[in-house]
Amino acid sequence: MALTADRLDRFSRHIILPEVGGAGQVALGAAHIVIVGLGGIGSPALQYLAAAGIGRLTLIDDDVVDASNLQRQTIYTAADTDQPKGERALAWLDRFDPEIAAHVIARRIDTANAPGLLSGADLVLDGTDNFATRLAVSDACVATETPLLSAAVGRFQGQVGAFAGHLPDQPCYRCYVGDAFDADDCDTCAEDGMLGAMAGWVGSFAAMQAIRLVLDGKAAFGNAQFGQLHLLDGMKPAMRSFTITKDPACKGCAAS
């Protein structure tokens, strides 16, 4: 795929980076990423993935914009309140770069529909806010052999990790959290609070990791970093990373 003159100009700051280059930019333009959740993580992640020139985006969210979202969900405005998030995200994307192929799925993702909704993607970026959905997404990614980038944030802490549980030597997200959280029972930012800029840090870092994963094997910046979990601490501030191992008894990926 050749880049047009307009696209060459738009992404020139990427292309002059030896670690990305023209080949890397072409790879970004050919990629299909599914973003699950268009909230505090999904909003900035969408902005930076679109800015990076990801060629195809599928956006999954069944929620509507609430006034309390505006403190951290950066693609929405006061005029968007009470409107479907997917619809408003698509409108933002069309204004920002109409050449990106985008599709919205205004459905709540669950164990039954997740494999069908995620199949065919090069990467799934999950920014949802409950363990039941995250595990449904993880299990579906294993079933469809799709890499998963999972991101979460709360108060002043965040985490971003890449998983490929369909590969024999790699863990899935369930290997990390186990089975105790299959129920929709985790705390929410409405209960615990959330620093808006913290969500932005996690979302933009998730976008950078998604770009790194897409470019794996295609440009020097590429590095899937499967099994690596990065913890972001906004109070210090600092970041630390550790490796997750595959659980041989994991019900999500043990057979892989």
Contacts in CASP RR format, 6 or more apart in sequence:
PFRMAT RR
TARGET T0000
AUTHOR 0000-0000-0000
METHOD contacts of the structure
MODEL  1
MALTADRLDRFSRHIILPEVGGAGQVALGAAHIVIVGLGGIGSPALQYLA
AAGIGRLTLIDDDVVDASNLQRQTIYTAADTDQPKGERALAWLDRFDPEI
AAHVIARRIDTANAPGLLSGADLVLDGTDNFATRLAVSDACVATETPLLS
AAVGRFQGQVGAFAGHLPDQPCYRCYVGDAFDADDCDTCAEDGMLGAMAG
WVGSFAAMQAIRLVLDGKAAFGNAQFGQLHLLDGMKPAMRSFTITKDPAC
KGCAAS
1 26 0 8 1.000
1 29 0 8 1.000
1 30 0 8 1.000
2 26 0 8 1.000
3 11 0 8 1.000
3 22 0 8 1.000
3 25 0 8 1.000
3 26 0 8 1.000
7 25 0 8 1.000
7 99 0 8 1.000
8 15 0 8 1.000
10 53 0 8 1.000
11 25 0 8 1.000
11 52 0 8 1.000
11 53 0 8 1.000
14 20 0 8 1.000
14 21 0 8 1.000
14 22 0 8 1.000
14 24 0 8 1.000
14 25 0 8 1.000
14 28 0 8 1.000
14 52 0 8 1.000
15 21 0 8 1.000
15 22 0 8 1.000
15 25 0 8 1.000
17 221 0 8 1.000
18 220 0 8 1.000
19 219 0 8 1.000
19 220 0 8 1.000
19 221 0 8 1.000
19 222 0 8 1.000
20 215 0 8 1.000
20 219 0 8 1.000
20 220 0 8 1.000
20 221 0 8 1.000
21 219 0 8 1.000
23 218 0 8 1.000
23 219 0 8 1.000
24 215 0 8 1.000
24 218 0 8 1.000
24 219 0 8 1.000
25 53 0 8 1.000
27 214 0 8 1.000
27 215 0 8 1.000
27 218 0 8 1.000
27 219 0 8 1.000
28 52 0 8 1.000
28 53 0 8 1.000
28 54 0 8 1.000
28 55 0 8 1.000
28 211 0 8 1.000
28 214 0 8 1.000
28 215 0 8 1.000
29 53 0 8 1.000
29 54 0 8 1.000
29 55 0 8 1.000
30 55 0 8 1.000
31 54 0 8 1.000
31 55 0 8 1.000
31 56 0 8 1.000
31 122 0 8 1.000
31 123 0 8 1.000
31 214 0 8 1.000
32 55 0 8 1.000
32 56 0 8 1.000
32 57 0 8 1.000
32 58 0 8 1.000
32 120 0 8 1.000
32 121 0 8 1.000
32 122 0 8 1.000
32 123 0 8 1.000
33 49 0 8 1.000
33 54 0 8 1.000
33 56 0 8 1.000
33 57 0 8 1.000
33 58 0 8 1.000
33 121 0 8 1.000
33 122 0 8 1.000
33 123 0 8 1.000
33 124 0 8 1.000
33 125 0 8 1.000
33 210 0 8 1.000
33 214 0 8 1.000
34 57 0 8 1.000
34 58 0 8 1.000
34 59 0 8 1.000
34 60 0 8 1.000
34 117 0 8 1.000
34 118 0 8 1.000
34 121 0 8 1.000
34 123 0 8 1.000
34 124 0 8 1.000
34 125 0 8 1.000
35 42 0 8 1.000
35 45 0 8 1.000
35 46 0 8 1.000
35 49 0 8 1.000
35 57 0 8 1.000
35 58 0 8 1.000
35 59 0 8 1.000
35 60 0 8 1.000
35 125 0 8 1.000
35 127 0 8 1.000
36 60 0 8 1.000
36 61 0 8 1.000
36 109 0 8 1.000
36 118 0 8 1.000
36 124 0 8 1.000
36 125 0 8 1.000
36 126 0 8 1.000
36 127 0 8 1.000
36 128 0 8 1.000
36 133 0 8 1.000
36 137 0 8 1.000
37 59 0 8 1.000
37 60 0 8 1.000
37 61 0 8 1.000
37 85 0 8 1.000
37 126 0 8 1.000
37 127 0 8 1.000
37 128 0 8 1.000
38 46 0 8 1.000
38 59 0 8 1.000
38 60 0 8 1.000
38 61 0 8 1.000
38 63 0 8 1.000
38 73 0 8 1.000
38 75 0 8 1.000
38 85 0 8 1.000
38 86 0 8 1.000
38 89 0 8 1.000
39 61 0 8 1.000
39 63 0 8 1.000
39 69 0 8 1.000
39 72 0 8 1.000
39 73 0 8 1.000
39 85 0 8 1.000
39 127 0 8 1.000
39 199 0 8 1.000
40 69 0 8 1.000
40 72 0 8 1.000
40 73 0 8 1.000
40 74 0 8 1.000
40 127 0 8 1.000
40 153 0 8 1.000
40 196 0 8 1.000
40 199 0 8 1.000
40 200 0 8 1.000
40 203 0 8 1.000
41 127 0 8 1.000
41 151 0 8 1.000
41 152 0 8 1.000
41 153 0 8 1.000
41 199 0 8 1.000
41 200 0 8 1.000
41 202 0 8 1.000
41 203 0 8 1.000
41 206 0 8 1.000
42 73 0 8 1.000
42 125 0 8 1.000
42 127 0 8 1.000
42 203 0 8 1.000
42 206 0 8 1.000
43 72 0 8 1.000
43 73 0 8 1.000
43 74 0 8 1.000
43 75 0 8 1.000
43 76 0 8 1.000
43 89 0 8 1.000
43 199 0 8 1.000
43 203 0 8 1.000
44 74 0 8 1.000
44 199 0 8 1.000
44 200 0 8 1.000
44 203 0 8 1.000
44 204 0 8 1.000
44 207 0 8 1.000
45 125 0 8 1.000
45 127 0 8 1.000
45 151 0 8 1.000
45 203 0 8 1.000
45 204 0 8 1.000
45 206 0 8 1.000
45 207 0 8 1.000
45 210 0 8 1.000
46 57 0 8 1.000
46 59 0 8 1.000
46 75 0 8 1.000
46 89 0 8 1.000
46 92 0 8 1.000
46 93 0 8 1.000
47 74 0 8 1.000
47 75 0 8 1.000
47 96 0 8 1.000
47 207 0 8 1.000
48 203 0 8 1.000
48 204 0 8 1.000
48 207 0 8 1.000
48 208 0 8 1.000
49 57 0 8 1.000
49 125 0 8 1.000
49 207 0 8 1.000
49 210 0 8 1.000
49 211 0 8 1.000
50 57 0 8 1.000
50 93 0 8 1.000
50 96 0 8 1.000
50 97 0 8 1.000
50 100 0 8 1.000
51 96 0 8 1.000
51 97 0 8 1.000
52 207 0 8 1.000
52 211 0 8 1.000
53 97 0 8 1.000
53 100 0 8 1.000
54 100 0 8 1.000
54 214 0 8 1.000
55 99 0 8 1.000
55 100 0 8 1.000
55 101 0 8 1.000
56 100 0 8 1.000
56 101 0 8 1.000
56 102 0 8 1.000
57 93 0 8 1.000
57 100 0 8 1.000
57 101 0 8 1.000
57 102 0 8 1.000
57 103 0 8 1.000
58 102 0 8 1.000
58 103 0 8 1.000
58 104 0 8 1.000
58 105 0 8 1.000
58 117 0 8 1.000
58 121 0 8 1.000
59 86 0 8 1.000
59 89 0 8 1.000
59 90 0 8 1.000
59 102 0 8 1.000
59 103 0 8 1.000
59 104 0 8 1.000
59 105 0 8 1.000
60 104 0 8 1.000
60 105 0 8 1.000
60 107 0 8 1.000
60 109 0 8 1.000
60 117 0 8 1.000
61 84 0 8 1.000
61 85 0 8 1.000
61 86 0 8 1.000
61 89 0 8 1.000
61 104 0 8 1.000
61 106 0 8 1.000
62 84 0 8 1.000
62 106 0 8 1.000
62 107 0 8 1.000
62 108 0 8 1.000
63 84 0 8 1.000
63 85 0 8 1.000
64 81 0 8 1.000
64 82 0 8 1.000
64 83 0 8 1.000
64 84 0 8 1.000
64 85 0 8 1.000
65 73 0 8 1.000
65 76 0 8 1.000
65 80 0 8 1.000
65 81 0 8 1.000
65 82 0 8 1.000
65 83 0 8 1.000
65 84 0 8 1.000
65 85 0 8 1.000
65 88 0 8 1.000
66 81 0 8 1.000
66 82 0 8 1.000
67 78 0 8 1.000
67 81 0 8 1.000
68 190 0 8 1.000
69 76 0 8 1.000
70 76 0 8 1.000
70 77 0 8 1.000
70 78 0 8 1.000
70 81 0 8 1.000
71 194 0 8 1.000
71 196 0 8 1.000
72 194 0 8 1.000
72 196 0 8 1.000
72 197 0 8 1.000
72 199 0 8 1.000
72 200 0 8 1.000
73 199 0 8 1.000
74 200 0 8 1.000
75 88 0 8 1.000
75 89 0 8 1.000
75 92 0 8 1.000
76 85 0 8 1.000
76 88 0 8 1.000
76 92 0 8 1.000
80 88 0 8 1.000
84 106 0 8 1.000
86 104 0 8 1.000
86 106 0 8 1.000
87 104 0 8 1.000
87 106 0 8 1.000
89 104 0 8 1.000
90 102 0 8 1.000
90 104 0 8 1.000
93 100 0 8 1.000
93 102 0 8 1.000
94 102 0 8 1.000
105 117 0 8 1.000
107 113 0 8 1.000
107 117 0 8 1.000
108 133 0 8 1.000
109 117 0 8 1.000
109 128 0 8 1.000
109 133 0 8 1.000
109 136 0 8 1.000
109 137 0 8 1.000
110 132 0 8 1.000
110 133 0 8 1.000
110 136 0 8 1.000
111 136 0 8 1.000
111 139 0 8 1.000
111 140 0 8 1.000
114 136 0 8 1.000
114 137 0 8 1.000
114 139 0 8 1.000
114 140 0 8 1.000
115 140 0 8 1.000
115 143 0 8 1.000
115 144 0 8 1.000
116 140 0 8 1.000
116 144 0 8 1.000
117 140 0 8 1.000
118 124 0 8 1.000
118 137 0 8 1.000
118 140 0 8 1.000
118 141 0 8 1.000
118 144 0 8 1.000
118 146 0 8 1.000
119 144 0 8 1.000
119 146 0 8 1.000
120 144 0 8 1.000
120 146 0 8 1.000
121 144 0 8 1.000
121 146 0 8 1.000
122 146 0 8 1.000
122 147 0 8 1.000
122 214 0 8 1.000
123 146 0 8 1.000
123 147 0 8 1.000
123 148 0 8 1.000
123 149 0 8 1.000
123 210 0 8 1.000
123 213 0 8 1.000
123 214 0 8 1.000
124 137 0 8 1.000
124 141 0 8 1.000
124 146 0 8 1.000
124 147 0 8 1.000
124 148 0 8 1.000
124 149 0 8 1.000
125 149 0 8 1.000
125 151 0 8 1.000
125 206 0 8 1.000
125 207 0 8 1.000
125 210 0 8 1.000
126 133 0 8 1.000
126 134 0 8 1.000
126 137 0 8 1.000
126 138 0 8 1.000
126 148 0 8 1.000
126 149 0 8 1.000
126 150 0 8 1.000
126 151 0 8 1.000
127 134 0 8 1.000
127 150 0 8 1.000
127 151 0 8 1.000
127 152 0 8 1.000
127 206 0 8 1.000
128 134 0 8 1.000
128 137 0 8 1.000
129 152 0 8 1.000
129 186 0 8 1.000
129 188 0 8 1.000
129 189 0 8 1.000
130 184 0 8 1.000
130 185 0 8 1.000
130 186 0 8 1.000
130 188 0 8 1.000
131 177 0 8 1.000
131 181 0 8 1.000
131 182 0 8 1.000
131 183 0 8 1.000
131 184 0 8 1.000
131 185 0 8 1.000
131 186 0 8 1.000
132 181 0 8 1.000
132 182 0 8 1.000
132 183 0 8 1.000
132 184 0 8 1.000
132 185 0 8 1.000
133 184 0 8 1.000
134 150 0 8 1.000
134 152 0 8 1.000
134 173 0 8 1.000
134 177 0 8 1.000
134 181 0 8 1.000
135 173 0 8 1.000
135 174 0 8 1.000
135 177 0 8 1.000
135 181 0 8 1.000
135 182 0 8 1.000
137 148 0 8 1.000
137 150 0 8 1.000
137 173 0 8 1.000
138 148 0 8 1.000
138 150 0 8 1.000
138 163 0 8 1.000
138 172 0 8 1.000
138 173 0 8 1.000
138 174 0 8 1.000
138 252 0 8 1.000
139 172 0 8 1.000
139 174 0 8 1.000
139 252 0 8 1.000
140 146 0 8 1.000
141 147 0 8 1.000
141 148 0 8 1.000
141 163 0 8 1.000
141 165 0 8 1.000
141 166 0 8 1.000
141 172 0 8 1.000
142 165 0 8 1.000
142 166 0 8 1.000
142 172 0 8 1.000
142 252 0 8 1.000
142 253 0 8 1.000
142 256 0 8 1.000
143 166 0 8 1.000
144 166 0 8 1.000
145 166 0 8 1.000
146 166 0 8 1.000
147 162 0 8 1.000
147 163 0 8 1.000
147 164 0 8 1.000
147 213 0 8 1.000
147 224 0 8 1.000
147 226 0 8 1.000
148 162 0 8 1.000
148 163 0 8 1.000
148 164 0 8 1.000
148 172 0 8 1.000
148 173 0 8 1.000
149 160 0 8 1.000
149 161 0 8 1.000
149 162 0 8 1.000
149 163 0 8 1.000
149 206 0 8 1.000
149 209 0 8 1.000
149 210 0 8 1.000
149 213 0 8 1.000
150 159 0 8 1.000
150 160 0 8 1.000
150 161 0 8 1.000
150 162 0 8 1.000
150 163 0 8 1.000
150 173 0 8 1.000
151 158 0 8 1.000
151 159 0 8 1.000
151 160 0 8 1.000
151 161 0 8 1.000
151 202 0 8 1.000
151 203 0 8 1.000
151 205 0 8 1.000
151 206 0 8 1.000
152 158 0 8 1.000
152 159 0 8 1.000
152 202 0 8 1.000
153 159 0 8 1.000
153 194 0 8 1.000
153 198 0 8 1.000
153 199 0 8 1.000
153 202 0 8 1.000
153 203 0 8 1.000
154 189 0 8 1.000
154 192 0 8 1.000
154 193 0 8 1.000
154 194 0 8 1.000
154 198 0 8 1.000
155 189 0 8 1.000
155 192 0 8 1.000
155 193 0 8 1.000
155 194 0 8 1.000
155 195 0 8 1.000
155 198 0 8 1.000
156 195 0 8 1.000
156 198 0 8 1.000
156 233 0 8 1.000
156 234 0 8 1.000
156 235 0 8 1.000
157 198 0 8 1.000
157 231 0 8 1.000
157 232 0 8 1.000
157 233 0 8 1.000
157 234 0 8 1.000
157 235 0 8 1.000
158 198 0 8 1.000
158 201 0 8 1.000
158 202 0 8 1.000
158 231 0 8 1.000
158 232 0 8 1.000
158 233 0 8 1.000
159 202 0 8 1.000
159 229 0 8 1.000
159 230 0 8 1.000
159 231 0 8 1.000
159 232 0 8 1.000
160 202 0 8 1.000
160 203 0 8 1.000
160 205 0 8 1.000
160 206 0 8 1.000
160 209 0 8 1.000
160 229 0 8 1.000
160 230 0 8 1.000
160 232 0 8 1.000
161 209 0 8 1.000
161 225 0 8 1.000
161 227 0 8 1.000
161 228 0 8 1.000
161 229 0 8 1.000
161 230 0 8 1.000
162 209 0 8 1.000
162 213 0 8 1.000
162 224 0 8 1.000
162 225 0 8 1.000
162 226 0 8 1.000
162 227 0 8 1.000
162 228 0 8 1.000
163 170 0 8 1.000
163 171 0 8 1.000
163 172 0 8 1.000
163 173 0 8 1.000
163 175 0 8 1.000
163 176 0 8 1.000
163 226 0 8 1.000
163 227 0 8 1.000
163 244 0 8 1.000
164 170 0 8 1.000
164 172 0 8 1.000
164 224 0 8 1.000
164 226 0 8 1.000
164 227 0 8 1.000
165 171 0 8 1.000
165 172 0 8 1.000
165 175 0 8 1.000
165 246 0 8 1.000
165 252 0 8 1.000
165 253 0 8 1.000
165 256 0 8 1.000
166 172 0 8 1.000
166 253 0 8 1.000
166 256 0 8 1.000
167 226 0 8 1.000
167 256 0 8 1.000
168 256 0 8 1.000
169 246 0 8 1.000
170 226 0 8 1.000
170 227 0 8 1.000
170 246 0 8 1.000
171 226 0 8 1.000
171 227 0 8 1.000
171 244 0 8 1.000
171 245 0 8 1.000
171 246 0 8 1.000
171 247 0 8 1.000
171 250 0 8 1.000
171 253 0 8 1.000
172 246 0 8 1.000
172 250 0 8 1.000
172 252 0 8 1.000
172 253 0 8 1.000
172 256 0 8 1.000
174 247 0 8 1.000
174 250 0 8 1.000
174 251 0 8 1.000
174 252 0 8 1.000
174 253 0 8 1.000
175 244 0 8 1.000
175 245 0 8 1.000
175 246 0 8 1.000
175 247 0 8 1.000
175 250 0 8 1.000
175 252 0 8 1.000
175 253 0 8 1.000
176 229 0 8 1.000
176 244 0 8 1.000
178 247 0 8 1.000
178 250 0 8 1.000
179 251 0 8 1.000
195 234 0 8 1.000
198 232 0 8 1.000
198 234 0 8 1.000
201 232 0 8 1.000
201 234 0 8 1.000
202 232 0 8 1.000
205 230 0 8 1.000
205 232 0 8 1.000
209 225 0 8 1.000
209 230 0 8 1.000
211 221 0 8 1.000
212 221 0 8 1.000
212 222 0 8 1.000
212 223 0 8 1.000
212 224 0 8 1.000
212 225 0 8 1.000
213 222 0 8 1.000
213 223 0 8 1.000
213 224 0 8 1.000
213 225 0 8 1.000
214 222 0 8 1.000
215 221 0 8 1.000
215 222 0 8 1.000
216 222 0 8 1.000
216 223 0 8 1.000
216 224 0 8 1.000
227 243 0 8 1.000
227 244 0 8 1.000
228 241 0 8 1.000
228 242 0 8 1.000
228 243 0 8 1.000
228 244 0 8 1.000
229 241 0 8 1.000
229 242 0 8 1.000
229 243 0 8 1.000
229 244 0 8 1.000
230 239 0 8 1.000
230 240 0 8 1.000
230 241 0 8 1.000
231 239 0 8 1.000
231 240 0 8 1.000
231 241 0 8 1.000
231 242 0 8 1.000
232 239 0 8 1.000
233 239 0 8 1.000
233 240 0 8 1.000
246 253 0 8 1.000
247 253 0 8 1.000
247 254 0 8 1.000
248 254 0 8 1.000
END
